[in-house]
Amino acid sequence: MALKVVIAGMGSRGKDWVREVTAAPAFQLAGCSDIDQNVLQEAAGTLNIPQQSCFLNLQEAIEQTNCDAVIVATSADCHTQACNAALSRRVAVLVEKPFTSNLKDAVAIVSLAERQGTPLVVAQNFRYLRAFRTVKRLIGDGVLGRIGIVTCQYYAAPHQMAASLAGLQNSVLWGMGVHHLDALRYVLGKEVTGVAAESFTLPWGELPPGASLQVLLSFADEIRASYTATYESSGHQFFERGQEFYARFVGELATLHVFQRWLILCENGKLPRLVRRGARKLTEERIILDQFERALVEGVEPDCSGRDNLQTMAVVEACLRSASERRWINPQELLNDCR
Ligand SMILES: NC(=O)c1ccc[n+]([C@@H]2O[C@H](COP(=O)([O-])OP(=O)(O)OC[C@H]3O[C@@H](n4cnc5c(N)ncnc54)[C@H](O)[C@@H]3O)[C@@H](O)[C@H]2O)c1
């Protein structure tokens, strides 16, 4: 029998999840919830959701539908409250990134889920993009040898964003940074041991402080990384639809470049060659839903579990602390302080 899901938050991301759940045979949409009546009605009309499945209150949605799971796609500052509402009723949770707005809340939610024996997954979909999966495979197969240096850069032209993101301080860290920092952990298979960050907005920028970010990172096993991200790359609107991504992985046997959708492998003594990413057989969201199903039905620990995501949240918190205290911060110490 299909697993019954309620989706909380009917903004653009909540609507994406309605489409994903509807396309996944293991799941069935049991209800939708948004605290904003207009948003709820608009989503219901666009996606043909019956009125009796629409709720202004998440608790009511959970109780009336008797659902197995909740997908939390509310604005980020409401994730904690929504996760608690579901987990305290032993209802499984798949929560959008960023998991929470601070590490302490994330630790408390993971321990609630573990006490309740209830699955908790964080939707870090970027780590499953084909480019990142290909990098992970090449590193895992030893093609690059040991990794020494990683450079990662993201540039977006000023663009229309959800008001809940545009109004935030450190928007690029909460919006895009959390994806890339999580993906770096995932592909390297190593945890971060040091962070030195600067979070700022360009002097002519219109967003709150933190629309741009520069971070130095130390990973375990002496991997050094740098990460730059900005929502302020002016004049870039007509290049690659206004977004640019570049990463370089320098290993003892080879250097791997990732530029947009191209991966170029430069092995010692060989001509550079293009590495194919392969077909996109499943959306990244479907990969996450499949993990969620296995967690619910077979009790298999998902690789994007809430517990795994504590490491990503610790890196995000280390970026914030480092930017405000202007010193290196070790995310592992932040995690130890929360235990
Ligand atoms: N993984 C990705 O690629 C990706 C992409 C976009 C957004 N997101 C994430 O998805 C989430 C939503 O993003 P969005 O762009 O749709 O934001 P949005 O602000 O457009 O929509 C959020 C909606 O949540 C509603 N809401 C707030 N509190 C609620 C509650 N307690 N119960 C029910 N609804 C509530 C708001 O009324 C709003 O309609 C954010 O956490 C964002 O970071 C992830």
The ligand as an SDF file (V2000), in Angstrom:
LIG
                    3D

 44 48  0  0  0  0  0  0  0  0999 V2000
   16.4420   21.6690   -2.4970 N   0  0  0  0  0  0  0  0  0  0  0  0
   16.2780   22.6490   -3.3520 C   0  0  0  0  0  0  0  0  0  0  0  0
   16.7980   22.6300   -4.4570 O   0  0  0  0  0  0  0  0  0  0  0  0
   15.4170   23.8060   -2.9520 C   0  0  0  0  0  0  0  0  0  0  0  0
   14.9910   24.7380   -3.9030 C   0  0  0  0  0  0  0  0  0  0  0  0
   14.1660   25.7810   -3.4750 C   0  0  0  0  0  0  0  0  0  0  0  0
   13.7980   25.8810   -2.1400 C   0  0  0  0  0  0  0  0  0  0  0  0
   14.2530   24.9540   -1.2520 N   0  0  0  0  0  0  0  0  0  0  0  0
   13.8690   25.0290    0.1710 C   0  0  0  0  0  0  0  0  0  0  0  0
   12.4830   24.7450    0.2700 O   0  0  0  0  0  0  0  0  0  0  0  0
   11.8890   25.5370    1.2940 C   0  0  0  0  0  0  0  0  0  0  0  0
   10.7560   26.3780    0.6940 C   0  0  0  0  0  0  0  0  0  0  0  0
   11.2800   27.1920   -0.3290 O   0  0  0  0  0  0  0  0  0  0  0  0
   10.2980   28.0650   -1.2820 P   0  0  0  0  0  0  0  0  0  0  0  0
   11.1800   28.6840   -2.2810 O   0  0  0  0  0  0  0  0  0  0  0  0
    9.1460   27.2360   -1.7250 O   0  0  0  0  0  0  0  0  0  0  0  0
    9.8350   29.1690   -0.2020 O   0  0  0  0  0  0  0  0  0  0  0  0
    8.5240   30.0620   -0.1640 P   0  0  0  0  0  0  0  0  0  0  0  0
    8.8080   31.1110    0.8550 O   0  0  0  0  0  0  0  0  0  0  0  0
    8.1230   30.4440   -1.5410 O   0  0  0  0  0  0  0  0  0  0  0  0
    7.3900   29.0560    0.3990 O   0  0  0  0  0  0  0  0  0  0  0  0
    7.3380   28.6230    1.7120 C   0  0  0  0  0  0  0  0  0  0  0  0
    5.8720   28.4690    2.1140 C   0  0  0  0  0  0  0  0  0  0  0  0
    5.8170   27.8920    3.4270 O   0  0  0  0  0  0  0  0  0  0  0  0
    4.6730   28.4240    4.0700 C   0  0  0  0  0  0  0  0  0  0  0  0
    4.7620   28.1670    5.5110 N   0  0  0  0  0  0  0  0  0  0  0  0
    5.4920   28.8270    6.4460 C   0  0  0  0  0  0  0  0  0  0  0  0
    5.3130   28.2560    7.6590 N   0  0  0  0  0  0  0  0  0  0  0  0
    4.4650   27.2060    7.4830 C   0  0  0  0  0  0  0  0  0  0  0  0
    3.9110   26.2190    8.3570 C   0  0  0  0  0  0  0  0  0  0  0  0
    4.1950   26.1980    9.6730 N   0  0  0  0  0  0  0  0  0  0  0  0
    3.0770   25.2890    7.8350 N   0  0  0  0  0  0  0  0  0  0  0  0
    2.7570   25.3080    6.5210 C   0  0  0  0  0  0  0  0  0  0  0  0
    3.2770   26.2170    5.6400 N   0  0  0  0  0  0  0  0  0  0  0  0
    4.1030   27.1540    6.1160 C   0  0  0  0  0  0  0  0  0  0  0  0
    4.6840   29.9020    3.6660 C   0  0  0  0  0  0  0  0  0  0  0  0
    3.3970   30.4890    3.8350 O   0  0  0  0  0  0  0  0  0  0  0  0
    5.1050   29.8010    2.1910 C   0  0  0  0  0  0  0  0  0  0  0  0
    3.9820   29.7480    1.3250 O   0  0  0  0  0  0  0  0  0  0  0  0
   13.0200   26.3620    1.9020 C   0  0  0  0  0  0  0  0  0  0  0  0
   13.5130   25.6900    3.0210 O   0  0  0  0  0  0  0  0  0  0  0  0
   14.0770   26.3920    0.7970 C   0  0  0  0  0  0  0  0  0  0  0  0
   15.3910   26.5070    1.2910 O   0  0  0  0  0  0  0  0  0  0  0  0
   15.0260   23.9310   -1.6340 C   0  0  0  0  0  0  0  0  0  0  0  0
  1  2  1  0
  2  3  2  0
  2  4  1  0
  4  5  1  0
  4 44  2  0
  5  6  2  0
  6  7  1  0
  7  8  2  0
  8  9  1  0
  8 44  1  0
  9 10  1  0
  9 42  1  0
 10 11  1  0
 11 12  1  0
 11 40  1  0
 12 13  1  0
 13 14  1  0
 14 15  2  0
 14 16  1  0
 14 17  1  0
 17 18  1  0
 18 19  2  0
 18 20  1  0
 18 21  1  0
 21 22  1  0
 22 23  1  0
 23 24  1  0
 23 38  1  0
 24 25  1  0
 25 26  1  0
 25 36  1  0
 26 27  1  0
 26 35  1  0
 27 28  2  0
 28 29  1  0
 29 30  1  0
 29 35  2  0
 30 31  1  0
 30 32  2  0
 32 33  1  0
 33 34  2  0
 34 35  1  0
 36 37  1  0
 36 38  1  0
 38 39  1  0
 40 41  1  0
 40 42  1  0
 42 43  1  0
M  CHG  2   8   1  16  -1
M  END
$$$$
